[in-house]
Amino acid sequence: MRSCTSCALHKGRTNAVPGSGSAGTGILIIGEGPGFNEDQQGLPFVGRSGKLLDELLAAVPIAREDVFVTNVVKCRPPDNRDPLPEEVVACRPYLNRQMELLDPRVIVTLGRHSMLRFYPEGKISKDHGKILEWEGRILFPLYHPAAGLRNPAIKKILQEDVLRLPEALRESSRLSASALAPTSNSITEIHEITEPLKPEQPAQQTAEALESNVAEVAEAQLSEPLLKNEKQEEEQGDRQLGMF
Ligand code: SF4
């Protein structure tokens, strides 16, 4: 990866970011692409998004070093734009090989683009926090921590969703972990194993209203340029790529 020139992203990188961590817990966390800090250091999720990811994992509790963290594309897209489809396709063999080597029981996707790699029909505003089956493994889509930093309502949802990670691990134990990840880009049918936790009625209405609001904000922000303070964060190297 560090010497790869398979897509145009190699031209702007300081360092490729293959990933870091261990396969100990059987959890593979996949973001979207490196940001400024990650590109500088060659490590994933080392800025504010990484700090929030650490906080989310600590609530379970799981230590960062006990999971493997990587991205869909291993080199930083310029100006933190979304990875282009051809860049995702070009980088796919590396992620496929990582899945073969790590053989994860649970794949946690962070953000829309990471989820779409496994679940092209998915919608992050609808499918976040669900425990899904994908090719004999558990797929557990979450919002991207960068989205949580931009929107307190999404951060709250992230904090609630991540509490289902132990349940996702339990579900994975009943699935065969022996089948290797796909090598031909084939996607099998995904079905939900369990419904997300439902709060009591009054709270449920509040949660539904919240989610509806968040979904609207999320869709609106997908095409928004970076805000001024976010550009400052970017200049300070404190933002990992990832919208939702
Ligand atoms: Fe190679 Fe992936 Fe980097 Fe593109 S993003 S140059 S495919 S390692």
Residues whose N, C-alpha, C, O or C-beta is under 5 A from the ligand:
A	BS01	SF4	M1 C4 T5 S6 C7 L9 H10 V73 K74 C75 E87 A90 C91
